[in-house]
Amino acid sequence: MSAAPSAATERPSRYDAVVVVSFGGPDGPDDVIPFLENVLRGRNVPRERMLEVAEHYQHFGGTSPINAQNVALLAALREELARSGPHLPVYWGNRNWHPLLTDTLREMADAGVKRAIAFVTSGFSCYSGCRQYRENIAAACAPLGERAPQVDKIRVFFNHPGFVRPMAANVRRALERFPAGDRAAVPVLFTAHSIPQSMADGSRYVAQLQESCRLVAAEAGVTDWKLVYQSRSGPPTQPWLEPDICDEIRGLHARGVRRVVVSPIGFISDHMEVLYDLDTEAAAVCEELGVEMARAATVGTAPEFVTMVRDLIAERAWDLPDRPAIGLLPASHDVCPLDCCPAPQRPPAAGRPA
């Protein structure tokens, strides 16, 4: 951990605020449908599918844990910045639910913020995990005119040691739930959110996920692992990334596997798509088949991960030359090219010509 400079000697920062940008989630049963309508606006997702997903939230009282988890991350990050610098205020804005980015950017402008650095709670590059957030920020700034802060996004962190090491520790802890003599034979399924194939083709999403899985597996001492996907929501006619985790579990069972570790590497916190799609649906498949499943935790507010977020802020705020990254791929770029992570091709709605 970097030593904290005193307030009198801290180097000047290129930014005067930090904003944590996330997906958002409902705070109660009445929020679920409006929240999902925000999520699905402009997308060709049947209403029946939306209502099906709504039931996932209602299964947990209509409340997504992502909000409480972001509050915990904000508190940990503020403490880390207060201890080690840069000494910047930290704001929070969501894409789909309160606090909405439009309100947060207005609050920042009212406070006189001119330039901010954004930490987006997604460690991998694709349209929905990177470019769309930048578009959301730009849309939230537009009504503010000349008062709008300039907001720069932090690079993705799929191969940063501060992400890889705590994820590997979580995998090791999950493996420890099995007898010591059996652990070497237990496969690890790393899961990430499935996305349309056209979105994947325009980004480095799969390559970054594969590299992150490889790094975490190596750090955890795991040799039997595979990247799988979850949470598909598109129409059946649209190709999405596969294999699906539940299909993979069935395939492992058919080959005689009776224990498995599931690690949600594509998520930084245990929000709804982890609680329902893994802890509920995938766990039910395992129970049906007689497969013992241990689910590894996400990074959440692991101290090494929070320090990583602080370091990513510091490298931009203080214009530091080093960009820590491990493995075969270089550190991601600081500034996204104009053609980076284009939007996926949308399939035509039913009854409408292509």
N, C-alpha and C positions, 0 to 999 in steps of 0.2 A: 504494500500500500504506500502511496506517495506521502511524503511528509507534508503536513499542512502549513502553508505559509501564513505569517501573521497578516492581519488586515492592513497593516502599514506597509508591508513589503510585497504583498501579492502582486504579481505581474498584471498588467492591464488585460482585460478581456475584450475580445471582438464582439461579444454579445452582452446584452443586459438582462436576459431572462432565459429560462428553460421552459419548454412546454412538452409534457408527456401526452402523446396522441394515441388513442386506443379505439377499439371497436365499439364499446358501450354495451349495455345490457339492461333489461327491465328491472325495476326496483320493486315490483309487485304485480299481482294478477292483472290489474287493469292496464298495465303498461305493455303487456306482451304483444297484443295485436298491433298497436301503433308502432312499437319498436320494430317488429318484423316487417311492417309496411315500409318503414324507413330503409331497412336492410335490402328489401327486394324491389324497391322503386326502380323502374326502368329495366328490370330483368324479366325474362320469359319463364317465370316459375309459376306453375298452376296454383290457384288458391288452395286446392286440396292439400298440396304439399306444404304450404304455409301453415295451414291449420294443424297438420301433422306435427310440424316443428313446434308450434305453439303448445301442443300437448307435452312435449319434452320439458318445456319451461314450467308448465302447470304441475308437472310431476314433482317439481322442486319448489312448489309454492309460488310460482310465477316470478321468482327472483333469480337473477343470474349472479353467481359468485364473483364475476369478473370485476364488478364495481368495488366490492370490499377488498379484493386483491390489488386493484390499482391504488386504492387508498393506502394500503400497507406499503406498496412500492414507493408511492410519493413520500410517505413518512420516512422510509429508510433512505431514499435518495436525498431528501432535504438534510437529514442528519449527516450523511456522507459528505455532501457539499459544504456544510457548515464546518466539518472537521478538516477536510482536505482541500476545499476550494475547487473550482472558482465559486466565490460567494455570490450566487445568483438566486433570485426568486424562482420558484418552480410552480408552474400552472398546469392545468389538466383539462383537455378537451377531447370529446369523443366524436366519432363519425355518425353514430346512429342513435345515441341517447344522451341524456343530461349527465354531466355538463357538456352541451354541444359546442363544437368548435366555433360556431358563429358567436356564441355568447362569450367564450373564453378569449377569442381574439379581440372582441370589443372591450372586454375588461382589461386586457393587456394594453390596448391603445389608450384607454382612459387613464391608465397608470403611467403613460409616457414611454412605454417600451417601443424602441425603434428597431431593434434587431434581436431575434431569438433563435435558439437552436432547438430543434425538435427531436425528441426520442420517440420513435414509433415502436409499439410493442409487437414487432414482427421482425424476425431475424433473417428472413430469406427474401429474395428478389422475385417478384411477379407483379402483375398489374394490381391485384387486390391487396397485396402486402406492401407495396411501395408506391408506385405511380398514383394509384387512386387516392392514397393519403395526401400526396402532394397536391393533387387536384382539389381535394377537400379543403386543404389549407388555403389554396388560392381562392376558392369560391367563398370561403369565410372572410377573407381579407377584402374581396372586391367591394362590398358595400361601404367599407371604411375609407375608401379613396386614399388621399395622401396621408391619412393618419395610420394606415395599416402598417404593422411591423413587417420587416423583411424576415421571413422564417426559412431557415436552412435545415434540411433533414440530415441527421446523423447516418453514417454508413451502416449497412447491414452487418451483423456480427456472427454469422454462422460458423466462422472459423476462428473466433477470438477465444483465447484460452480461458477467459473469464466466463464464457458460456460452456465450452467443452468440458472443463474440469468438474464443475458442479453437476452437470448432466451425467457424467461418467460415475461420479460418487453415488448419484441416485440409482443408477443401474446396478452398481455393486450392492447397494443396500437391498434392492429388490431381489437380487440373486441369493442374498443371505437368508431369505425366507425358506429356501430349499436346503435339504441335507448337503453338507459340504462335499460329500463324495459324488453327488449328482449334478453339481452346478455347471461343470464343464460341458455337459450334454444338453443344457437348457438353451434353446434358441431365444434370441431377442428380436422382437418385432418393433422397429422404430416406426412411429406413425406420424403422418402429417396430413393437413387438410387437402383432400383432392381438389383439383381445379380443372377447368376445361382444357383439353389437349391443345387447343389453339392458344390459350393463355400461356401454357407451359412452353409451347414452341417459340414464343416471343420473349422468353426470359431465361435466366439461369437457375430457375427454381429447383429443377430436378438435380442438376449438377451440384448445386450448393447443398441440397439435402443429402445427397449421396456422400459428399465429402464430410459433412458434419457427422453423419452416422458412422463413417469409417473412423473418424477421429475419436468419437466418444467410445466406440467399441474397442479401439486399440488402447485407450486410456483405462478402460474398465477390464481389460484382459479377456474380451469376448471375441471368439472367432466365428461363431455361428449366428449370423444376424441378417436381417433383410429390411429394406424400406418398403412400407405398405402405406395405404391411404385410408381415409375415413371421411365421413360427413359430406358425401356427395349430395348435391341438391338440384342438379340440372335435369332436363328431360332425358328420357332413356335413349333418344336418337342422337344426342350430342355426346361425342367421345370425351370422357374424363379420365384422369390418371388412375391406373390400377396397379396392383391388385387391391381389392378392398380387404380390410383387416379381418372381417368375419369369414370371408372366403378363404383367406390364408390360414386362419385357425382350423377351419374344416380340412384343408389340405394337409396341414401338419398332423392332425389327428389320424387321417387316413394313412399316413406314413408311420404311425405308431408313436408319435410324440404325445406325452402326457403332462408335460410342464412347459410353461412359456412365460417369458417376461415381456411386457408391453411398455414401451417408453415413448411418450408423446413428444418427440423431439421438435415437432413443428409448432409447439405452443409454449409460451413462457409461464402460463399459470393454469391452474386446474379449473377452467371455466366450463360453461355448459357442454361444449362439444367434447370435453374430456369426461365430465361427470356422466353424461348420458350415453354418448356413442361408445365410450370405452368401459366405464365402470358399471354401466347398465346393460347395453346391448351386447358388447363383446364378452362381458362377464357372463351373461346369460347363455351365450353360445358355448362358452367353455364349460359351464355347469351342465348343460345338456349333454355335452360330449364326454364329460368326465376328465376334462383337461384342467389342471391346476394353474391358475393365472396369478401372477404377481405384477401389479402395475407400478412402474417407477414414477416417482414424483417429478413434476416440472421444476424449473429453477426458482420460480417465485421470488422470494426475497433472500435467497442465499447470499451471504455476505460477499463472496467472490463475484457473484453476478452484479450486485449493487455497485461494488467497486468498479467493475467493468463499465457500467453505465456512466459513472462519474468520470472514468478515464476517457471514454468516448467524447464526453462533453469537453473535457480539458484539452484533448488533442486539437479540437477545432477552436475553442475559445482562446487558447494560448498559442495557436499556430505551431504545435509541436511537430517535429519532423517524423517521428516514428509512428507507424500504423501497425500495432501488434496483430499478428495472424500466424496460425500454425497450419502445417499440412501442405498439400500439393497446390492449392489455389492461392493466389495473392489476396491481400486485403482488398475489400471492395472499394470502389471509388467514393470520394467525398461528395462529388457533384454528379448527379445523374445526367447522362447525355439526353438530348431532346427526344431521341427515338427509343429510349430505354423502357422496357416492359410495356409494350402497347396493350390497349384494351383487347379482350378476346373477341372473336367473331360471334355475334349473337345469332342463334338460330331463329328462323321466322316463327311468329306466333301461329297457333293452329288456325287454319282457315285463311291465312294471309299468304300471298305468293312470296317466294324467296326473292 
